[in-house]
Amino acid sequence: MLHTNATSFRKNLFSLLENAVKYNECININTKIGNAVVISEDEYNSMVETLKILSNPAMKEKVMKGKDTPLSECIDESEVQW
């Protein structure tokens, strides 16, 4: 995570936003009244999707079970039917 203050953020706005979008670089902006964080839309959407999945107890259980499943017990991706 990149840390900067509001003045530096304003001076380098375009390049910092470009880094957030291209490289998913999170930017912490320090101000006198508190801090703000800038993240890419892709990063934001990923976080929202993760929260949705993990807030559903059944889905969370499936994810945790899948995480603990050895790779040798998984089917090959070419066998998955979408």
C-alpha positions in Angstrom: 0.0 0.0 0.0 1.3 3.4 -1.0 1.0 6.2 1.7 0.8 9.8 0.7 -0.8 13.1 1.9 -3.5 15.0 0.3 -1.2 17.6 -1.2 1.0 15.0 -2.9 -2.0 13.0 -4.0 -3.4 16.1 -5.7 -0.1 16.9 -7.4 0.3 13.3 -8.7 -3.4 12.4 -9.1 -3.2 11.0 -12.6 -0.1 8.8 -12.1 -1.4 7.5 -8.7 -4.8 6.7 -10.2 -3.1 5.0 -13.1 -1.1 2.8 -10.7 -4.2 1.9 -8.8 -6.0 0.8 -12.0 -3.1 -0.9 -13.8 -1.4 -2.5 -10.8 -4.1 -2.7 -8.1 -2.0 -0.4 -6.0 -3.9 0.7 -2.9 -3.3 4.3 -2.0 -3.7 5.5 1.6 -4.2 9.3 1.7 -3.5 11.0 5.0 -5.3 14.2 5.9 -5.7 16.3 9.1 -9.2 14.9 9.7 -8.5 11.3 8.9 -7.4 8.9 6.1 -8.9 7.7 2.9 -8.1 4.8 0.7 -8.2 4.7 -3.1 -8.5 1.3 -4.8 -9.2 0.2 -8.4 -12.7 -0.7 -9.4 -11.5 -4.3 -10.0 -10.2 -4.5 -6.5 -13.4 -3.1 -5.1 -15.6 -5.5 -7.1 -13.4 -8.4 -5.9 -13.8 -7.4 -2.2 -17.6 -7.0 -2.6 -17.9 -10.4 -4.2 -15.7 -12.0 -1.5 -18.0 -10.4 1.2 -21.1 -11.7 -0.5 -19.7 -15.2 -0.7 -18.5 -15.3 2.9 -21.7 -13.7 4.3 -23.6 -16.7 3.0 -22.9 -19.5 5.6 -23.5 -22.3 3.1 -21.1 -20.8 0.5 -18.5 -20.0 3.1 -18.6 -23.7 4.2 -18.1 -24.8 0.6 -15.2 -22.5 0.1 -13.5 -23.6 3.3 -14.1 -27.2 2.4 -12.7 -26.6 -1.1 -9.7 -24.8 0.3 -8.8 -27.8 2.5 -9.3 -30.3 -0.3 -6.0 -31.8 -1.6 -5.3 -31.0 -5.3 -5.0 -34.7 -6.0 -8.7 -35.1 -5.1 -9.8 -32.3 -7.5 -11.0 -32.8 -11.1 -9.0 -31.3 -13.9 -10.3 -27.9 -15.1 -10.9 -29.3 -18.6 -13.5 -31.6 -17.0 -15.5 -28.8 -15.5 -18.8 -28.0 -17.3 -20.0 -24.4 -16.9 
